[in-house]
Amino acid sequence: MGTSESLLYDLSTLRAATDNFSEENKLGEGGFGPVYKGTMQDGQDIAVKRLSKTSQQGQVELKNEVVLVAKLKYKNLVRLLGCCIQEDEKLLVYEYLCNKSLDKIIFDPARRQELTWEQRYRIMQGIGRGLLYLHEDSRLTIIHRDLKASNILLDPDMTPKISDFGLAKLFSVDASFGNTSHIAGTYGYMAPEYALHGIFSAKSDVYSYGVLVLEIIAGRRNNFSQYPGTNGEDLLTTVWRHWSRGSVSGLLDGCSADGLQPSEMLRCVHVGLLCVQEDAHLRPGMAAVVVMLNSRSITLPVPTPPAYVVSGRAGALGRSTTPEAQAPVGAVRGPYVNDPSVSDMEPR
């Protein structure tokens, strides 16, 4: 793919493309920094992520990592085009996707009705294949650590593409299993062993994927916001309650009836619950998950209760760098927050 220099962008070029990182061009902001839309002189649209100053990567190390991550090319991953390391800026340049992120659709009461069941099913499958590629099929073993709806971008055909898939690698977290004192993720998607103890592995990504599957089906965030018929429960508790009673029809309020396949939907709920089991060893690997979603001939095991089923009054088991991210009173066996967009958590 040529030398690393071919992946380097000039800072003045990116400033011109984004109108000097203007608010009008800002697409959003995550734990690693804001993202801006840019248009190059040749008309190509790009997305520019402005890495926060907290990144400890040196210029040489970051440049080397970008070369590695840019080689990861798969249809369900957002393509990293290159980077810019000039002055005090560290910028990552990605392909721009016009339909933006999944959360803008599935959590919008009006827009989520535009998604047919077939589209939702294909989105779940595509995310699963992308995650499997990162875990097992790429030249690097990458644990995403922040898989969530806002990190799933959609192309013009509504094909899902995982974004920020290289940031764990870019931030010097390149082991397939490890323990970290700095929890970089999003409450509501984080596996309990990761949120509480900083232990991450492929199975912590599987947990996040399970949450995402259930969010796509139900059309609601995994938090404690008030939804009709949920008794103020988090999403995992609501799904488990319906599942235990043998009926998941109440989960479909946010899903268009167009082309709905009840048996297929039920199987996806089953797979999602297998992914969010509290014991990481019981969660299937992504290879098994992909097979489960695509084959109706395989008998699925019975899931155990999710990690965050409400169980009386428990104190906040984790804390964030922001007050809004405190776990709600009387909540759960694990850290949860009302705002699932808060990232970069630190354990007590």
Long-range contacts (C-beta under 8 A, 24 or more apart in sequence): 1-70, 1-71, 4-63, 4-64, 4-66, 4-67, 6-82, 7-66, 7-67, 7-70, 7-81, 7-82, 7-83, 8-63, 8-82, 8-83, 8-84, 8-85, 9-82, 9-83, 9-84, 9-91, 9-93, 10-84, 10-86, 11-84, 11-86, 11-87, 11-89, 11-91, 13-40, 14-38, 14-48, 14-84, 14-91, 14-93, 16-41, 17-41, 17-46, 17-48, 18-48, 21-48, 21-50, 27-100, 28-101, 28-150, 30-146, 30-150, 30-151, 30-164, 30-343, 31-146, 31-184, 31-185, 31-186, 31-343, 31-344, 32-164, 32-167, 32-171, 32-184, 32-343, 37-96, 38-96, 45-96, 45-98, 46-81, 46-93, 46-94, 46-95, 46-96, 47-93, 47-94, 47-95, 47-96, 47-97, 48-91, 48-92, 48-93, 48-94, 49-91, 49-92, 49-93, 49-94, 49-164, 50-89, 50-90, 50-91, 51-90, 51-91, 51-92, 53-88, 54-344, 55-90, 55-170, 55-171, 56-171, 56-172, 57-90, 57-170, 57-171, 57-172, 59-85, 61-172, 62-90, 62-170, 65-166, 65-169, 65-170, 66-92, 66-166, 66-170, 68-139, 68-140, 68-169, 69-140, 69-165, 69-166, 69-169, 69-170, 71-139, 72-133, 72-134, 72-138, 72-139, 72-140, 72-142, 72-165, 72-166, 74-129, 74-130, 74-133, 74-138, 75-126, 75-159, 75-161, 76-126, 76-127, 76-129, 76-130, 76-133, 76-159, 76-160, 76-161, 76-162, 77-130, 77-133, 77-134, 77-161, 77-162, 77-165, 78-153, 78-161, 78-162, 78-163, 78-165, 80-166, 92-170, 94-163, 97-153, 97-154, 97-155, 97-161, 98-155, 98-156, 99-153, 99-154, 99-155, 99-156, 99-158, 100-153, 100-154, 101-149, 101-150, 101-151, 101-152, 101-153, 101-154, 101-163, 102-149, 102-150, 102-152, 102-153, 102-154, 102-160, 102-216, 103-148, 103-149, 103-150, 103-152, 105-154, 106-149, 106-215, 106-216, 106-219, 106-254, 107-149, 107-215, 107-219, 107-220, 107-221, 109-254, 112-219, 112-254, 112-255, 112-256, 113-256, 114-256, 115-158, 115-255, 115-256, 116-256, 116-258, 116-259, 117-255, 117-256, 117-258, 117-259, 117-260, 117-261, 117-264, 117-265, 118-259, 119-158, 120-216, 120-217, 120-255, 121-261, 121-264, 121-268, 122-158, 122-159, 122-160, 123-152, 123-154, 123-158, 123-160, 123-216, 124-212, 124-213, 124-216, 124-268, 124-293, 125-290, 125-293, 125-294, 126-159, 126-160, 126-161, 127-152, 127-160, 127-162, 127-209, 127-212, 128-209, 128-286, 128-289, 128-290, 128-293, 129-290, 130-160, 130-161, 130-162, 130-165, 131-162, 131-205, 131-206, 131-209, 131-286, 132-286, 132-287, 132-289, 132-290, 134-162, 134-165, 134-205, 135-202, 135-205, 135-285, 135-286, 136-286, 136-287, 140-169, 140-174, 141-174, 141-176, 142-166, 142-168, 142-169, 142-174, 143-168, 143-173, 143-175, 143-176, 143-200, 143-201, 143-202, 143-204, 143-205, 144-168, 144-205, 144-208, 145-173, 145-184, 145-185, 145-194, 145-200, 145-204, 145-205, 146-184, 146-185, 146-186, 146-189, 146-208, 146-343, 147-189, 147-205, 147-208, 147-209, 147-212, 148-186, 148-188, 148-189, 148-208, 148-211, 148-212, 148-340, 149-212, 149-215, 149-216, 149-221, 150-341, 152-212, 173-200, 176-201, 176-202, 177-201, 177-202, 181-346, 181-347, 182-344, 182-346, 183-318, 183-344, 183-345, 183-346, 183-347, 184-343, 184-344, 184-345, 185-343, 185-345, 186-340, 186-341, 186-342, 186-343, 186-345, 187-318, 187-320, 187-325, 187-327, 187-335, 187-336, 187-337, 187-340, 187-342, 187-345, 188-221, 188-222, 188-223, 188-234, 188-336, 188-337, 188-340, 189-222, 189-340, 190-335, 190-345, 191-280, 191-307, 192-278, 192-307, 192-308, 192-333, 192-334, 193-280, 195-317, 195-318, 195-334, 195-335, 195-345, 195-347, 196-317, 196-318, 196-334, 196-335, 196-347, 197-347, 198-347, 201-280, 202-285, 202-286, 203-280, 203-281, 203-283, 203-285, 204-280, 205-286, 206-275, 206-283, 206-284, 206-285, 206-286, 206-289, 207-275, 207-276, 207-280, 207-283, 207-307, 209-275, 209-286, 209-289, 210-271, 210-272, 210-273, 210-274, 210-275, 210-276, 210-283, 211-235, 211-236, 211-272, 211-275, 211-276, 213-268, 213-269, 213-271, 213-272, 213-275, 214-239, 214-269, 214-272, 214-273, 214-276, 217-251, 217-252, 217-255, 217-265, 217-268, 217-269, 217-272, 218-251, 218-252, 218-253, 218-254, 218-255, 219-253, 219-254, 219-255, 220-254, 221-340, 222-340, 223-336, 223-337, 223-338, 223-339, 223-340, 224-328, 224-331, 224-336, 224-338, 225-338, 228-253, 229-253, 233-310, 234-308, 234-310, 234-332, 234-336, 236-276, 236-306, 236-307, 236-308, 236-309, 237-306, 237-308, 237-309, 237-310, 239-269, 239-272, 239-273, 239-306, 240-273, 240-305, 240-306, 240-309, 243-269, 243-270, 243-273, 243-303, 263-296, 267-292, 267-293, 267-296, 267-300, 268-293, 270-300, 270-303, 271-300, 273-303, 273-306, 274-300, 274-301, 274-303, 276-306, 276-307, 277-303, 277-304, 277-305, 277-306, 277-307, 278-304, 278-305, 278-306, 278-307, 278-333, 279-304, 307-333, 307-334, 308-332, 308-333, 308-334, 308-336, 309-333, 317-348, 318-345, 318-347, 318-348, 319-345, 319-346, 319-347, 319-348, 320-344, 320-345, 320-346, 321-345, 321-346
